Amino acid sequence: MTIYSTKDIQERVDRYISQFKEGYFSPLALMARLTEEVGELAREVNHHYGEKPKKATEDEKTIEDELGDMIFVLTCFANSLHIDLSESFNRSMTKIETRDRDRWTRKD
């Protein structure tokens, strides 16, 4: 199994998208696609952990598949705006680790 860094992921997505004249969708279109993927993830979570069983006619998808789709669209979004996902993630984690350091009960 190959392990990809966020840089690898962004480069791989860019290589894929760069082969098409259309390139990346607009930020608004990517936001709509990301929202759609979040909805598909919610549906899978509801099928597995909620009260809504899957219909016999529905395709079998997995939570892992939906998370992968979200990573792809999120990466397209970041690439289209020239955002480094590693930097974005690090800023977010620093904020969370500072803001929430005393919010939860720590394990002994």
Backbone as a ProteinNet text record, in pm:
[ID]
protein_1_A
[PRIMARY]
MTIYSTKDIQERVDRYISQFKEGYFSPLALMARLTEEVGELAREVNHHYGEKPKKATEDEKTIEDELGDMIFVLTCFANSLHIDLSESFNRSMTKIETRDRDRWTRKD
[TERTIARY]
85	0	89.7	62.5	137.2	76.9	163.7	118.4	152	52.8	69.3	68	159.6	154.6	52.2	15.3	-78.4	-16.5	114.9	182.4	167.4	188.8	171.9	29.7	-66.8	-207.3	-235.5	-190.1	-215.7	-149	-28.8	40.6	-28.7	-71.8	-139.8	-270.7	-349	-474.3	-444.3	-342.3	-308.8	-266.3	-187.9	-149.4	-273.8	-368.8	-491.4	-571.3	-598.2	-681.1	-613	-481.5	-406.9	-414.6	-457.9	-467.3	-594.8	-681	-807.6	-810.2	-859.3	-867.7	-951.5	-1054.7	-1144.2	-1075.5	-977.2	-906.5	-998.2	-964	-1042.8	-1174.1	-1277.1	-1404.3	-1387.6	-1483.9	-1481.9	-1498	-1454.9	-1473.4	-1619.1	-1712.1	-1853	-1897.7	-1855.9	-1890.4	-1824.2	-1700.6	-1632.4	-1698.7	-1747.3	-1819.5	-1947.2	-2015.4	-2136.6	-2102.3	-1992.2	-1951.2	-1911.2	-1841.2	-1801.2	-1924.4	-2021.2	-2146.1	-2217.6	-2217.1	-2277.6	-2207.7	-2075.2	-1998.9	-2024.4	-2036.8	-2068.3	-2205	-2299.4	-2432	-2425.1	-2341.5	-2326.3	-2262.2	-2166.9	-2107.7	-2213.5	-2294.5	-2400.4	-2496.2	-2527.9	-2618.6	-2557.5	-2429.6	-2362.8	-2355.9	-2325	-2320.3	-2458.5	-2561.5	-2698.2	-2734.5	-2687.7	-2715	-2645.1	-2523.6	-2446.1	-2475.7	-2501.7	-2515.5	-2650.5	-2729.6	-2858.5	-2974.1	-3088.8	-3212.1	-3260.5	-3178.9	-3225.1	-3148.7	-3206.5	-3137.4	-3133.8	-3033.2	-3015.9	-3122	-3173.8	-3268.9	-3192.9	-3260.9	-3198.7	-3149	-3210.7	-3173.3	-3055.3	-3011.3	-2902.7	-2766.1	-2674.5	-2537.7	-2470.4	-2383	-2305.9	-2187.8	-2187.7	-2076.5	-2028.9	-1911.7	-1859.9	-1827	-1817.4	-1777.1	-1637.6	-1550	-1414	-1417.2	-1504.6	-1516.7	-1560.5	-1658.3	-1711.1	-1607.3	-1532.1	-1425.1	-1320	-1287.8	-1193.1	-1243.4	-1372.1	-1430.8	-1421.1	-1445.1	-1436	-1292.7	-1195.1	-1054.7	-1020.2	-1068.9	-1041.6	-1098.4	-1225.1	-1288.7	-1225.3	-1197.4	-1132.3	-994.4	-923.3	-791.7	-805.5	-904.5	-929.7	-956.2	-1035.4	-1069	-940.9	-858.6	-733.2	-641.3	-625.1	-536.8	-584.7	-714.3	-767.5	-742.5	-727.3	-702.7	-557.2	-472.2	-328.7	-306.3	-380.8	-369.8	-295.6	-192.3	-117.2	-195.1	-242.5	-323.8	-245.5	-116.2	-36.4	-32.8	-10.5	-8.5	-145.6	-249.7	-385.4	-415.6	-378.8	-400.9	-322	-196.2	-113.8	-171.6	-218	-280.1	-404.3	-483	-604.9	-573.7	-477.8	-442.6	-387	-306	-252.8	-366.6	-461.9	-579.1	-657.8	-683.4	-762.4	-688.8	-559.6	-481.1	-472.5	-476.8	-473.3	-611.2	-709	-844.5	-906.6	-883.5	-953.3	-866.1	-751	-658.3	-717.2	-808.6	-869	-1018	-1065.4	-1207.8	-1257	-1175.8	-1218.2	-1144.7	-1202.4	-1141.9	-1029	-910.2	-793.2	-789.6	-734.6	-713	-597.6	-603.9	-494.7	-373.4
-117.9	0	124.5	215.3	340.3	440.7	510.9	615.3	749.4	837.1	966.3	1077.5	1171.1	1293.1	1385.8	1492.2	1586.8	1647.2	1668.8	1721.5	1623.3	1493.6	1390.7	1390.3	1400.2	1399.4	1519.4	1637.1	1757.1	1747.9	1693	1678.5	1576.1	1464.4	1361.4	1413.9	1483.2	1541.9	1644.2	1725.6	1827	1763.5	1655.6	1584.7	1534.4	1481.7	1431	1544.1	1649.4	1760.2	1833	1843.2	1918.6	1859.4	1737.8	1676.4	1717.5	1793.2	1834.5	1984.9	2027	2169.5	2247	2182.8	2252	2288.7	2210.5	2237.7	2224	2297.4	2292.1	2366.1	2316.1	2387.4	2514.5	2603.6	2727.1	2693.5	2784.1	2758.4	2730.5	2800.3	2778.2	2637.1	2593.9	2459.9	2353.9	2378.5	2283.4	2277.3	2389.5	2390.1	2307	2319.7	2239.8	2091.5	2057.5	1916.8	1862.9	1944.4	1900.3	1876.3	1963.9	1948.8	1820.3	1792.4	1668.8	1546.3	1549.5	1436.2	1419.8	1530.4	1522.1	1456.6	1490.8	1428.3	1279.3	1237.6	1094.7	1022.7	1087.4	1029.5	1015.4	1119	1115.4	999.7	978.4	869.6	733.8	716	589.4	569.1	674.8	664.8	628.6	688.9	658.8	513.1	460.9	320.9	226.3	259.7	169.6	186.3	308.5	334.6	392	427.2	489.5	394.3	452.8	374.8	357.9	398.2	392.6	284.2	165.1	59.3	89.7	35.9	53.9	-25.9	32.4	-39.4	-146	-251.1	-359.8	-311.4	-206.3	-155.4	-57.4	-17	80.7	13.8	81.8	32.7	25.1	-71.7	-85	11.7	106	199.6	189.3	241	235.2	375.5	386.2	512.9	550.8	451.2	477.5	537.8	484.5	537.7	683.8	711.8	849.1	945.6	900.3	985.5	1012.6	911.8	930.3	1031.2	1025	1122.5	1263.6	1275.3	1407.1	1459.9	1372.1	1414.8	1463.7	1393.3	1435.7	1575.1	1595.9	1725.3	1835.5	1806.3	1904.5	1942.2	1843.5	1869.9	1954	1925.3	2009.9	2153.7	2170.7	2303.1	2375.3	2308	2368.6	2401.6	2307.9	2332	2449.1	2457.5	2564.6	2702.1	2707.2	2834.3	2848.1	2754.1	2754.7	2752.7	2665.9	2650	2520	2528.8	2411.1	2346	2224	2156.7	2129.4	2103.8	2081.1	2206.7	2320.2	2446.1	2475	2452.3	2474.6	2384.7	2257	2162.5	2203	2239.6	2278.4	2400	2497.6	2615.4	2575.4	2487.7	2442.2	2365.4	2274.4	2195.4	2283.9	2381.4	2473.4	2546.6	2593.1	2662.4	2569.5	2447.6	2352.1	2310.3	2282	2239.3	2349.8	2473	2585.9	2611.3	2624.5	2658.4	2549.5	2423.9	2312.4	2232	2284.6	2205.5	2163.9	2243.1	2209.1	2179.5	2157.2	2137.8	1998.6	1897.6	1758.5	1694.8	1587.9	1514.2	1428.3	1450.5	1376.7	1235.4	1144.3	1007.4	1009.7	919.9	909.3	845.2
0	0	0	-89.8	-97.2	-0.4	70.5	161.4	97	88.1	24.1	127.8	112.5	193	128	198.7	136.8	11.4	12.2	-107.5	-223.8	-196.4	-299.8	-353.9	-263.6	-304.1	-393	-351.7	-431.9	-568.6	-574.1	-702.5	-791.9	-733.7	-814	-871.3	-789.5	-838.6	-947.4	-928	-1027.7	-1160.7	-1153.1	-1277.1	-1350	-1275.1	-1335.3	-1399.4	-1324.2	-1374.1	-1488.8	-1485.4	-1586.5	-1726.3	-1739.1	-1871.8	-1946.5	-1880.7	-1941.7	-1964.5	-2079.6	-2113.2	-2012.5	-1959.5	-1866.6	-1735.1	-1694.7	-1569.9	-1448.8	-1344.8	-1221.8	-1240	-1172.3	-1170	-1087.4	-1096.2	-1018.1	-869.8	-781.4	-637.8	-600.8	-661.4	-630.1	-672.2	-790.7	-837.5	-749.4	-707.4	-620.2	-483.3	-435	-307.7	-319.2	-431.4	-454	-460	-527.1	-535.8	-400.1	-321.2	-187.7	-100.3	-111.2	-36.5	-77.8	-205.6	-256.4	-197.4	-193.2	-138.6	11	84.3	227.3	244.7	158.2	163.5	137.7	43.9	15.4	133.5	199.7	319.8	429.5	446.4	548.4	521.2	397.2	360.2	397.8	368.3	403	554.3	627.4	773.8	827.4	771.7	814.1	783.7	670.5	637	734.4	772	857.7	1006.3	1050.2	1193.7	1233.1	1135.7	1164.8	1145.5	1131.4	1121.7	977.9	881	742.8	666.1	656.7	582	432.7	369.5	225.9	150.3	43	-42.6	-121.4	-156.7	-233.1	-368.8	-421.4	-554.2	-549.9	-428.7	-417	-429.3	-496.6	-510.4	-374.1	-360.5	-237.5	-242.4	-153.7	-139.6	3.7	29.5	165.3	214.4	343.3	403.4	353.4	341.3	290.4	150.6	64.5	-71.4	-68.9	14.2	20.5	78.5	178.7	231.9	124.5	44.9	-65.1	-166.1	-198.9	-291.2	-233.9	-103.4	-39.5	-43.9	-20.6	-26.2	-166.3	-268.7	-406.3	-433.2	-400.4	-428.7	-343.6	-217.1	-130.3	-185	-237.3	-296.4	-422	-504.8	-622.3	-579.1	-474.4	-421.7	-379.4	-299	-252.2	-368.9	-460.1	-574.6	-659.3	-680.6	-765.6	-704.8	-572.7	-502.8	-457	-501.9	-468.1	-317.1	-249	-104.4	-75.7	7	49.8	164.5	141.7	242.8	371.7	361.6	482.4	567.9	505.6	579.8	640.9	563.4	611.2	731.5	719.6	828.3	952.9	935.4	1050.7	1122.7	1048.9	1111.7	1190.1	1132	1197.9	1326.4	1319.8	1437.5	1548.6	1514.1	1614.3	1684	1605.5	1660.9	1753.6	1709.1	1786.4	1913.4	1900.7	2016.7	2122.7	2079.1	2173.3	2231.7	2147.8	2190.8	2277	2241.7	2307.3	2403.5	2441	2523.7	2658	2712.9	2842.7	2831.8	2712.8	2690.3	2728.2	2707.5	2725.6	2841.6	2893.8	3003.9	2947.5	2998.5	2949.9	3007.9	2930.9	2977.6	3077.8	3173.9	3272.5	3211.8
[MASK]
++++++++++++++++++++++++++++++++++++++++++++++++++++++++++++++++++++++++++++++++++++++++++++++++++++++++++++

